[in-house]
């Protein structure tokens, strides 16, 4: 495969991965926003805490989507390590996401329902970039690429004689005959040597 073809194949794989990541992320976004709004509307939990709780609910759902759909072909050997790293990087993403909401709410006093939703979505967007990079790099690691075994020339079939191997290039010709390591001489075709 040419370098251009290899690059194209890698870009197609990346595009599929981004699309699957986006679908799981979109479902997580809906869950996150829905839970946030339910908590903001029907409880007395402060805005940022409610947003953080909603993020945690979405993270749990996202793990299932990423492990069993987006990255189902990735290494599954170290589930404890994978889950630990997922939770660690998700926590960093939650800090990024909640940090944006915190600054908007307590730094600028923007805490109306519309403003809270806008900054919640903005925080999710910024955190998503970090999560995509960290999950694909550290959590759901790609399996090592298996290199194909080098091609081995098959020897001429056993029923062919050395003479037919020399006469038949498709069966390996003289090179095939020599590679087989046969010690029989190649018969000479043509003029007999002159005796004196």
VENLINKA-V472321 format. One record per backbone hydrogen bond with DSSP energy under -1.0 kcal/mol. NH is the residue of the N-H (numbers start at 1). CO is the residue of the C=O. E is the energy in kcal/mol with one decimal. If there is no record, write none. Layout:
nh=NH co=CO e=E
nh=NH co=CO e=E
This chain:
nh=6 co=2 e=-2.6
nh=7 co=3 e=-2.5
nh=8 co=4 e=-2.3
nh=9 co=5 e=-2.4
nh=10 co=6 e=-2.3
nh=11 co=7 e=-2.4
nh=12 co=8 e=-2.3
nh=13 co=9 e=-2.2
nh=14 co=10 e=-2.4
nh=15 co=11 e=-2.5
nh=16 co=12 e=-2.2
nh=17 co=13 e=-2.3
nh=18 co=14 e=-2.9
nh=19 co=15 e=-2.3
nh=20 co=16 e=-2.5
nh=21 co=17 e=-2.8
nh=22 co=18 e=-2.5
nh=23 co=19 e=-2.1
nh=24 co=20 e=-2.3
nh=25 co=21 e=-2.8
nh=26 co=22 e=-2.6
nh=27 co=23 e=-2.1
nh=28 co=24 e=-2.4
nh=29 co=25 e=-2.5
nh=30 co=26 e=-2.3
nh=31 co=27 e=-2.4
nh=32 co=28 e=-3.0
nh=33 co=29 e=-2.9
nh=34 co=30 e=-2.6
nh=35 co=31 e=-2.8
nh=36 co=32 e=-2.3
nh=37 co=33 e=-2.8
nh=38 co=34 e=-2.3
nh=39 co=35 e=-2.5
nh=40 co=36 e=-2.9
nh=41 co=37 e=-2.2
nh=42 co=38 e=-2.7
nh=43 co=39 e=-1.5
nh=50 co=46 e=-2.7
nh=51 co=47 e=-2.2
nh=52 co=48 e=-2.2
nh=53 co=49 e=-2.5
nh=54 co=50 e=-2.2
nh=55 co=51 e=-1.9
nh=56 co=52 e=-2.1
nh=57 co=53 e=-1.9
nh=58 co=54 e=-2.2
nh=59 co=55 e=-2.4
nh=60 co=56 e=-1.7
nh=61 co=57 e=-1.6
nh=62 co=58 e=-2.7
nh=63 co=59 e=-2.2
nh=64 co=60 e=-1.3
nh=65 co=61 e=-1.9
nh=66 co=62 e=-3.1
nh=67 co=63 e=-2.9
nh=68 co=64 e=-2.3
nh=69 co=65 e=-1.1
nh=70 co=65 e=-1.9
nh=71 co=66 e=-3.5
nh=74 co=71 e=-1.7
nh=75 co=141 e=-2.1
nh=82 co=78 e=-2.8
nh=83 co=79 e=-2.9
nh=84 co=80 e=-2.4
nh=85 co=81 e=-2.7
nh=86 co=82 e=-2.7
nh=87 co=83 e=-2.5
nh=88 co=84 e=-2.3
nh=89 co=85 e=-3.0
nh=90 co=86 e=-2.4
nh=91 co=87 e=-2.1
nh=92 co=88 e=-1.9
nh=93 co=89 e=-2.3
nh=94 co=90 e=-2.5
nh=95 co=91 e=-2.2
nh=96 co=92 e=-2.2
nh=97 co=93 e=-2.9
nh=98 co=94 e=-3.1
nh=99 co=95 e=-2.2
nh=100 co=96 e=-1.7
nh=101 co=97 e=-1.5
nh=102 co=98 e=-2.9
nh=103 co=99 e=-2.5
nh=104 co=100 e=-2.1
nh=105 co=101 e=-2.6
nh=106 co=102 e=-3.1
nh=107 co=103 e=-1.1
nh=108 co=103 e=-1.2
nh=110 co=104 e=-2.9
nh=111 co=109 e=-1.3
nh=116 co=112 e=-3.1
nh=117 co=113 e=-2.1
nh=118 co=114 e=-2.4
nh=119 co=115 e=-2.5
nh=120 co=116 e=-2.0
nh=121 co=117 e=-2.5
nh=122 co=118 e=-2.3
nh=123 co=119 e=-2.3
nh=124 co=120 e=-2.2
nh=125 co=121 e=-2.4
nh=126 co=122 e=-2.1
nh=127 co=123 e=-2.6
nh=128 co=124 e=-2.4
nh=129 co=125 e=-1.3
nh=130 co=126 e=-1.3
nh=131 co=127 e=-2.8
nh=132 co=128 e=-2.9
nh=133 co=129 e=-1.9
nh=134 co=130 e=-2.7
nh=135 co=131 e=-3.2
nh=136 co=132 e=-2.0
nh=137 co=133 e=-1.7
nh=138 co=134 e=-2.8
nh=139 co=134 e=-1.2
nh=140 co=135 e=-2.8
nh=141 co=139 e=-1.2
nh=160 co=157 e=-1.6
nh=165 co=161 e=-1.7
nh=166 co=162 e=-1.7
nh=167 co=163 e=-2.1
nh=168 co=164 e=-1.9
nh=171 co=168 e=-1.2
nh=172 co=169 e=-1.7
nh=173 co=168 e=-1.6
nh=176 co=172 e=-3.5
nh=177 co=173 e=-2.0
nh=178 co=174 e=-2.5
nh=179 co=175 e=-2.5
nh=180 co=176 e=-1.2
nh=181 co=178 e=-1.2
